[in-house]
Amino acid sequence: MAEPTASAAPEEIYAPQPGTPYMPAWTVGELPDAPRFRWSQLALMLGPGLVMGGAAIGGGEWLTGPLVTARYGGSLLWLATLSVVFQVIYNVEISRYTLYSGEPIFTGKFRIAPNPTFWLCLYLILDFGSILPYLASNAAIPLGAMIRGVIPDQEDLLPHVLLTVFSWKVVMTDATMLKILSCLIFVSVFIPLTIGGRIYHSIKIMMTVKLVLVLGFLTLLAVCFSTRETWNELGSGFFKFGNVPVVPAEDLNKNGLQDNNEKPHGPNVDNVFSAWRAKRSIAFDFAVVGILASMVAISGNGGLTNTPISSFTRDQGWGMGKHVGAIPSMVGGHEIGLSHTGTVFHVTQESLKRWFRWVAHVEREQYLVWLPACFVGLALPSMLSVQFLPHGTILKDKWQAAGMTAGGVRDAVSQATNPGLGNAFWYMTLFCGLLILGTSMIGTADGVLRRWVDVFWTSSKRLQSWDPRHVGRLYFGVLCVYMALGFFILLFVPGQDLLVMATGMMYNYAIAFSCLHTLVINTTLLPPELRPKIWQRVGLVLGAIFFLSMAILATYDSIPKLVKSWHETFQQAPAPGK
């Protein structure tokens, strides 16, 4: 497939002004033909779906999903099914805009009235959670566990010996160790985002390696140490539509435990459709709404983290992205440029045939690569909690879930083989978590940077005077600001877990609004022949309703907890300098 390059000479014919006059007009070029699909050349045709499929196995799938399945088994995974199905429709639609204009969808958002300043303020709020380096702080925990041999306790103020070099001992508390490790992991984000020519290519290689290692290890566990019953439960759970958590009748003190012997209840789930047919009421358990909303938000990609798919479509050189170019790295990308404006094509009988082949190409990759990767990425981590933890286990936090799961893997492998191999699998499970969280931090950082770099590169009058080959300098400059802000948050801002809770809540609002905004873009800026079909439009609207409903429920559940926890956190926070 031809590499994307900034077109040396697109036709000097300008298209009609698209959208708001505050954004520059498109140029006009010729739509290249899509690659012919052949199973023998499948690897050559993989692109954004593969990259985002790797990103779909992220921190949420590793941490939040198992919290739900440890307590309820697979009975509530149908919520993830709806989330992923609506997201795949959304992914195709944001790529549709890029195939036509060569611009990422985030730039298209700023072409809609009233003006770019309005959308700048709104999307800075919706995208705020993505700048938080919570994935780096979470990735420090499995790395610290591998160093210490136990899951670190951030509330433990006793110093521990981390390692001994000759007669010199490194001694520090768990909290200090995790802070140092989180900063080291965060600075590692620089490496793949600054070298390798096209940044997209570096991320594509990284996500491919991640998929091979993570899915390979989890598949090994699934084949050798899980049971058919576990997979029946997980597989059927994705289709148990209407299941909801309920308050058990015997739970008189509302603590989630049986009042006689203080043991966890089993999965307390009922089905709204069965209850409706039987004309009985359901006592919905609102205490777990926040966890379920988080699972919905992170299933697949979630929030605005899907939007890089359209940017990767451009960087891959698909559709009109061939004429626009790509974002280069600072090292090895000096000959790569990125046009300041999009390039569109005239709709003719021939270009229309090519257009539908491109849309089919994107749909094929999304439905055959990204969609299965999302289900596998949620099912395999959830398999660990369903297989190795007692059903109905209620865990106080995500890292208790991760620690107990790693311990369950060690015990199962030790019993089946020997303790030495069991310990090795404990370390491998933790390393798997580190790999997932660390690469997710890199993908999240790149997504934030390219969203805003793309917008500024097109909308800023000052930046439009820059050489197209200098976009890498802008990317690197924004990256440095992002890193400085991240270090400040990691080192000095208390209550990061509270910010993460708020982020999960905002993710659902963000993607709900983005679904509707994308629908407006594709039905106003694209020629009528290229616009989405009725069922795709309905899918975007239903997706917006679904994500907005989860966001409202999460807000109802989370706001009182956030206010209380935030107050307690800052009441206990040490004074500056102490």
C-alpha positions in Angstrom: 0.0 0.0 0.0 1.3 3.4 -0.8 2.7 5.4 2.1 0.9 8.6 3.0 2.7 11.7 1.9 1.8 15.4 1.8 0.7 15.9 -1.7 3.2 18.0 -3.6 0.6 19.5 -5.9 -3.1 19.0 -5.2 -5.2 20.8 -7.7 -5.2 24.6 -7.1 -9.0 24.5 -7.0 -10.7 25.3 -3.8 -13.8 23.6 -2.6 -16.7 25.6 -1.3 -16.1 26.9 2.2 -17.0 24.0 4.5 -18.9 24.9 7.7 -17.8 28.0 9.7 -15.8 30.6 7.9 -13.3 30.7 10.8 -11.7 27.5 9.4 -9.7 27.4 6.1 -11.2 26.0 2.9 -10.4 22.6 1.6 -8.4 21.9 -1.6 -9.5 19.4 -4.2 -7.7 16.3 -5.3 -8.4 12.8 -6.7 -9.6 10.0 -4.6 -7.1 7.0 -4.9 -8.4 3.5 -5.2 -8.8 1.3 -2.2 -6.7 -1.9 -1.9 -8.3 -5.0 -3.1 -9.2 -7.4 -0.3 -7.3 -10.7 -0.2 -7.0 -13.0 2.7 -3.4 -13.8 1.7 -2.5 -10.1 2.2 -4.6 -9.5 5.3 -1.6 -8.3 7.4 -0.8 -5.6 4.8 -4.3 -4.2 5.1 -4.4 -3.9 8.9 -4.2 -0.3 10.1 -6.1 1.8 12.6 -8.4 -1.1 13.7 -5.3 -3.0 14.8 -3.8 -0.1 16.7 -7.0 0.8 18.4 -7.7 -2.9 19.1 -4.5 -3.0 21.0 -5.4 0.2 22.8 -8.8 -1.4 23.7 -7.1 -3.8 26.1 -6.4 -1.0 28.5 -6.4 -0.1 32.1 -10.2 -0.2 32.5 -10.5 -3.7 31.0 -7.7 -4.9 33.3 -8.9 -3.1 36.5 -12.6 -2.1 36.4 -14.0 -5.0 34.3 -12.8 -7.7 36.8 -14.4 -5.7 39.6 -17.8 -6.4 38.0 -17.2 -10.0 37.0 -15.7 -10.9 40.4 -19.0 -9.9 42.0 -21.5 -10.8 39.3 -19.7 -13.2 37.1 -20.5 -12.7 33.4 -24.2 -11.8 33.9 -23.8 -8.0 33.3 -21.4 -8.1 30.4 -24.3 -7.3 28.0 -23.7 -3.7 28.9 -20.2 -4.0 27.4 -21.7 -5.5 24.3 -23.9 -2.5 23.8 -21.0 -0.1 24.4 -18.8 -1.8 21.9 -21.5 -2.2 19.2 -22.3 1.5 19.4 -18.7 2.4 19.4 -17.9 0.4 16.2 -20.7 2.4 14.4 -19.1 5.6 15.7 -15.6 4.5 14.6 -16.8 3.9 11.0 -18.5 7.3 11.0 -15.5 9.3 12.2 -13.4 7.5 9.6 -16.0 8.4 7.0 -15.2 12.0 7.4 -11.5 11.4 7.1 -11.8 9.3 4.0 -13.6 12.3 2.3 -11.5 15.2 3.6 -8.2 13.8 4.8 -8.8 15.6 8.2 -9.4 13.9 11.5 -12.8 14.1 13.0 -11.7 16.4 15.7 -10.8 19.1 13.2 -14.2 18.5 11.6 -15.9 19.3 14.9 -14.4 22.8 14.8 -15.9 23.4 11.3 -19.4 23.4 12.8 -21.1 26.6 13.9 -20.9 28.7 16.0 -17.1 29.0 16.0 -13.9 27.2 17.0 -13.6 29.0 20.3 -16.9 27.6 21.5 -15.9 24.0 20.7 -12.4 24.6 22.2 -13.9 25.4 25.6 -16.5 22.6 25.5 -14.0 19.8 24.4 -11.3 21.0 26.9 -13.9 20.1 29.6 -14.9 16.8 28.0 -11.3 15.8 27.4 -9.9 16.9 30.8 -9.7 13.4 32.1 -7.4 12.2 29.3 -4.6 14.5 30.5 -4.5 12.9 33.9 -1.6 10.5 34.2 -3.6 8.0 36.3 -2.5 5.1 34.0 1.1 5.8 34.9 0.4 5.8 38.7 -1.6 2.6 38.3 1.1 1.0 36.2 3.6 1.7 39.1 1.7 -0.8 41.3 2.4 -4.0 39.4 6.0 -2.9 38.8 6.3 -2.2 42.6 4.8 -5.6 43.3 7.4 -7.3 41.1 10.2 -5.4 43.0 8.8 -6.1 46.5 7.2 -9.5 46.0 3.8 -8.3 47.4 1.2 -5.8 46.2 2.3 -2.4 47.6 0.1 -0.6 50.2 0.1 3.1 49.7 -1.2 3.7 53.2 1.7 1.8 54.8 4.1 4.4 56.2 6.8 1.8 57.3 10.0 1.9 55.1 10.9 -1.4 53.4 14.2 -2.6 51.9 13.6 -2.6 48.1 16.9 -4.0 47.0 20.5 -4.5 48.2 23.5 -3.7 46.0 26.6 -5.0 47.7 26.4 -3.5 51.2 24.1 -0.6 50.1 20.4 -0.9 50.8 17.6 1.0 49.2 15.0 1.7 51.8 11.7 3.7 51.3 8.0 3.5 52.0 5.6 2.0 49.5 4.1 5.5 48.8 7.5 7.0 47.9 8.4 4.0 45.8 5.2 4.2 43.8 5.6 7.9 43.2 9.1 7.4 41.9 8.0 4.5 39.7 5.0 6.3 38.3 7.3 9.2 37.3 9.7 6.8 35.6 6.9 5.1 33.7 5.4 8.5 32.7 8.8 9.7 31.3 9.0 6.5 29.2 6.1 7.9 27.2 8.6 10.2 25.4 10.4 7.3 23.7 7.9 6.0 21.1 6.4 9.4 20.6 9.7 11.0 19.6 11.5 8.4 17.4 10.7 6.2 14.4 9.6 8.5 11.6 5.8 8.5 11.7 4.5 8.4 15.2 1.7 6.3 14.0 4.1 3.6 12.9 5.8 3.5 16.3 2.5 3.1 18.0 1.3 0.4 15.5 4.4 -1.7 16.3 4.0 -1.2 20.0 0.3 -2.2 20.0 1.1 -5.3 17.8 3.7 -6.5 20.3 1.2 -5.8 23.1 -1.5 -7.8 21.5 0.8 -10.8 20.9 2.3 -10.9 24.4 -0.9 -10.1 26.4 -3.3 -12.2 24.4 -0.7 -15.0 24.2 -0.3 -15.1 27.9 -4.0 -14.8 28.8 -4.9 -17.4 26.1 -2.3 -19.8 27.7 -4.1 -19.3 31.1 -7.5 -19.8 29.5 -6.5 -23.0 27.7 -4.5 -24.6 30.5 -6.2 -23.5 33.7 -9.7 -22.4 33.0 -12.9 -24.5 32.7 -15.7 -24.7 30.1 -18.1 -23.4 32.7 -16.1 -20.2 33.0 -16.2 -19.6 29.3 -19.9 -20.5 29.0 -20.6 -17.9 31.7 -18.6 -15.2 30.1 -19.7 -16.0 26.5 -23.4 -16.0 27.5 -23.0 -12.9 29.7 -22.4 -10.8 26.6 -25.9 -11.6 25.4 -27.9 -11.6 28.7 -29.7 -8.4 27.8 -31.8 -6.9 30.6 -29.8 -8.3 33.6 -29.4 -5.8 36.4 -27.9 -5.9 39.9 -30.5 -6.1 42.7 -30.4 -5.6 46.4 -30.7 -9.1 48.0 -33.7 -9.5 50.3 -31.5 -11.0 53.0 -29.1 -8.1 53.1 -30.8 -6.2 55.9 -28.0 -3.9 56.8 -27.2 -3.0 53.1 -23.5 -3.9 53.3 -23.5 -6.5 50.6 -22.9 -9.3 53.1 -25.1 -12.0 54.6 -26.2 -10.8 58.0 -25.9 -14.2 59.7 -22.3 -15.2 58.8 -20.9 -12.0 57.1 -20.0 -13.9 53.9 -20.3 -12.3 50.5 -23.6 -12.9 48.7 -23.5 -14.7 45.4 -24.3 -12.8 42.3 -27.5 -10.9 42.9 -28.9 -10.3 39.5 -32.4 -10.2 38.0 -33.7 -9.6 34.5 -36.0 -6.7 33.8 -37.8 -8.5 30.9 -38.5 -11.5 33.1 -39.7 -9.4 35.9 -42.0 -7.4 33.5 -43.5 -10.7 32.2 -44.0 -12.0 35.7 -45.4 -8.6 36.9 -42.9 -8.3 39.8 -40.9 -5.4 41.0 -37.1 -5.2 41.1 -35.0 -3.6 43.8 -32.3 -2.1 41.7 -28.9 -1.8 43.5 -27.9 1.8 42.9 -24.7 1.3 45.0 -22.9 -0.3 42.0 -24.0 2.1 39.3 -20.7 3.9 39.3 -18.7 0.7 38.7 -21.1 -0.4 35.9 -20.9 3.0 34.2 -17.1 2.8 34.4 -17.2 -0.6 32.7 -19.5 0.8 29.9 -17.2 3.9 29.5 -14.0 1.8 29.1 -15.3 -1.1 27.1 -13.6 -0.7 23.7 -11.9 2.6 23.8 -14.5 5.0 25.3 -14.8 8.8 25.8 -12.8 10.8 23.2 -10.1 8.1 23.0 -11.9 6.7 19.9 -11.1 9.8 17.9 -7.5 8.9 17.1 -9.0 6.2 14.8 -9.7 8.9 12.2 -6.3 10.5 12.7 -4.7 7.1 12.2 -6.8 6.6 9.1 -5.2 9.7 7.7 -1.7 8.7 8.8 -2.2 5.3 7.2 -2.9 7.1 3.9 -6.4 5.8 3.4 -8.8 7.7 1.3 -7.9 11.4 0.9 -5.4 11.0 3.7 -3.0 10.1 1.0 -2.9 13.8 -0.1 -2.5 15.2 3.4 0.4 13.6 5.1 1.1 12.5 8.7 2.5 13.7 12.0 6.2 12.9 12.1 8.4 12.2 15.1 11.3 14.5 16.1 13.9 11.8 15.4 13.8 10.3 11.9 10.7 12.1 10.5 12.2 15.3 9.0 11.0 14.5 5.5 7.4 13.9 6.5 4.9 16.7 6.4 1.3 17.4 7.2 -0.8 19.8 5.2 -2.6 22.6 7.0 -5.9 21.9 5.2 -7.9 18.9 4.2 -8.3 17.8 0.6 -11.6 16.5 -0.8 -12.6 15.0 -4.2 -15.3 15.7 -6.7 -18.1 13.2 -6.6 -18.3 11.4 -10.0 -19.4 7.9 -11.1 -15.8 6.6 -10.9 -14.9 8.3 -7.6 -18.2 7.1 -6.1 -17.2 3.5 -6.8 -13.8 4.1 -5.2 -15.5 5.7 -2.2 -17.7 2.7 -1.5 -14.6 0.4 -1.7 -12.9 2.6 0.9 -15.9 2.6 3.2 -16.1 -1.2 2.9 -12.3 -1.4 3.6 -12.8 0.6 6.9 -15.9 -1.4 7.9 -14.1 -4.7 7.2 -11.2 -3.8 9.5 -13.5 -2.4 12.2 -15.8 -5.4 12.3 -13.2 -8.1 11.8 -10.3 -6.6 13.9 -11.4 -3.9 16.3 -14.7 -5.4 17.3 -13.4 -8.9 18.2 -10.3 -7.4 19.9 -12.7 -5.5 22.2 -14.6 -8.6 23.3 -11.4 -10.6 23.7 -9.8 -7.7 25.6 -12.6 -7.7 28.1 -13.3 -11.4 28.3 -9.7 -12.6 29.0 -9.0 -10.3 32.0 -12.5 -11.0 33.3 -11.8 -14.7 32.9 -9.1 -14.4 35.5 -11.5 -13.1 38.2 -14.3 -15.5 37.3 -12.0 -18.5 37.2 -9.7 -17.7 40.2 -11.9 -15.8 42.6 -15.0 -17.1 44.5 -18.3 -16.0 42.8 -19.8 -13.1 44.6 -16.5 -11.7 45.8 -16.9 -8.0 46.8 -13.6 -6.1 46.4 -13.0 -2.7 47.9 -10.8 -1.4 45.1 -9.4 -2.3 41.7 -5.9 -3.2 43.0 -7.3 -5.6 45.6 -9.0 -7.3 42.6 -5.7 -7.4 40.6 -3.7 -8.6 43.6 -6.2 -11.3 44.5 -6.4 -12.4 40.9 -2.6 -12.7 40.5 -2.6 -14.7 43.8 -5.4 -17.0 42.5 -3.4 -17.6 39.3 -0.3 -18.5 41.4 -2.3 -20.9 43.6 -4.0 -22.6 40.6 -0.8 -23.1 38.7 1.1 -24.3 41.8 -1.6 -26.9 42.5 -1.6 -28.1 38.9 2.2 -28.1 38.5 4.6 -26.9 41.2 5.1 -23.8 43.4 8.0 -22.5 41.4 6.0 -22.3 38.2 3.1 -20.8 40.2 5.4 -18.0 41.4 6.6 -17.4 37.9 3.0 -17.1 36.7 2.3 -14.6 39.5 5.1 -12.4 38.2 3.9 -12.9 34.6 0.4 -11.8 35.5 1.7 -8.6 37.1 4.0 -8.0 34.1 0.9 -8.4 31.9 -0.8 -5.7 33.9 2.3 -3.4 33.7 2.4 -3.9 29.9 -1.3 -3.1 29.5 -1.2 0.0 31.7 2.1 1.3 30.4 1.2 1.1 26.7 -2.3 2.5 27.4 -0.5 5.5 29.0 1.4 6.0 25.7 -1.7 5.6 23.6 -3.7 8.0 25.7 -1.0 10.6 25.6 -0.7 10.4 21.8 -4.5 10.6 21.5 -4.7 13.8 23.5 -1.7 15.3 21.7 -2.8 14.6 18.1 -6.4 15.7 18.8 -5.3 19.2 19.8 -2.2 19.4 17.5 -4.5 18.6 14.5 -6.9 21.3 15.5 -4.3 24.0 16.1 -2.4 23.1 13.0 -5.5 23.8 10.8 -7.2 26.6 12.7 -4.3 28.8 13.9 -3.4 31.6 11.5 0.1 31.8 12.9 0.7 28.0 12.5 -0.5 28.1 8.9 2.6 29.9 8.0 4.8 27.1 9.2 6.4 24.6 6.8 4.3 21.4 6.6 7.4 19.4 7.6 7.6 21.3 11.0 4.4 19.9 12.5 6.6 17.5 14.4 8.0 20.5 16.3 4.5 21.5 17.4 3.7 18.0 18.4 7.0 17.8 20.5 6.3 21.2 22.1 2.8 20.1 23.2 4.3 16.8 24.4 6.7 18.7 26.6 3.9 20.8 28.1 1.9 17.6 28.6 4.8 15.9 30.4 5.4 18.9 32.7 1.7 19.0 33.7 1.7 15.2 34.3 4.8 15.4 36.5 3.2 18.1 38.5 0.0 16.1 39.1 2.0 12.9 40.0 4.2 14.7 42.5 2.0 17.3 44.1 -1.7 16.8 43.5 -3.5 14.6 46.1 -6.7 12.7 45.5 -5.9 11.4 42.0 -8.2 8.5 42.5 -11.0 11.0 42.9 -10.1 12.6 39.6 -10.1 9.2 37.9 -13.6 8.6 39.3 -14.8 11.9 37.8 -13.0 11.0 34.5 -14.9 7.7 34.2 -18.1 9.6 34.6 -17.2 12.3 32.0 -16.2 9.6 29.5 -19.8 8.7 29.0 -20.9 12.3 28.5 -18.0 12.8 26.1 -18.8 10.0 23.7 -22.6 10.6 24.0 -22.1 14.2 22.8 -19.5 13.2 20.2 -21.9 10.7 18.6 -24.4 13.4 18.0 -21.7 15.9 16.9 -20.3 13.4 14.4 -23.8 12.8 13.0 -24.2 16.6 12.4 -20.7 16.7 10.7 -21.4 13.8 8.3 -24.8 15.0 7.3 -23.8 18.6 6.7 -20.2 18.7 5.5 -20.2 15.6 3.3 -21.9 15.5 -0.1 -25.3 13.7 0.0 -24.0 10.7 -1.9 -21.4 10.1 0.8 -23.4 10.5 3.9 -24.3 7.7 6.3 -27.2 5.4 5.8 -30.4 5.6 7.9 -29.4 2.6 10.1 -26.0 4.2 10.8 -27.6 7.5 11.8 -30.1 5.7 14.1 -27.1 3.8 15.6 -25.4 7.1 16.5 -28.5 8.4 18.1 -29.2 5.3 20.1 -25.5 5.2 21.1 -25.8 8.8 22.4 -28.9 7.9 24.4 -27.2 4.8 25.9 -24.0 6.6 26.9 -25.9 9.6 28.2 -28.2 7.4 30.3 -25.2 5.7 31.9 -23.6 9.1 32.5 -26.6 10.4 34.3 -26.9 7.3 36.4 -23.2 7.6 37.2 -23.6 11.2 38.1 -26.4 10.4 40.5 -24.3 7.8 42.2 -20.9 9.5 42.1 -21.4 13.2 42.9 -22.1 12.7 46.7 -19.2 10.3 46.9 -16.9 12.6 45.1 -17.8 15.6 47.3 -17.3 13.6 50.5 -14.1 11.9 49.4 -12.6 15.0 48.0 -13.3 16.8 51.3 -11.7 14.0 53.3 -8.7 13.8 51.0 -7.8 17.4 51.2 -8.5 17.5 55.0 -5.9 14.8 55.4 -3.4 16.1 52.8 -0.1 17.4 54.2 0.8 21.0 54.0 3.0 22.1 51.1 6.7 21.4 51.8 6.0 18.7 54.4 
